[in-house]
């Protein structure tokens, strides 16, 4: 089950691209997608995903989340089997949920994985 809510009307922020480049250690997957680790404690991770506008549609592999997943779309749009989530959306996916997300345009997502992620 997926819970989503559009917070765009009351959520306002600016993304400091220079700060991200200077302070985040990015892992580039070579598909137009990068992962920036913000914090990790045991199995829990807080990460940023950045997808360029020219990203391949299948850049994100099918995967599941043993402890669920929560993310905020900071820029761009994410879509998967359950719906479409524009900038300002907050999405919660239940434990053991699986999906294959895709993006439209340049996208930045703040993601919390309570128990990590595993390939489907």
Buried (B, 14 or more C-beta within 10 A) or exposed (E): EBEBEBEEEEEEEEEEEEEBEEEBEEEEBEBBBBBBEBEEEEEEBBBBBBBBEEBEEEBBEEBBBBBBBBBBBBBBBBBBEBEEBBBBBBBBBEEEBBBEBBBBEBBBBBBBBBBBBEEE
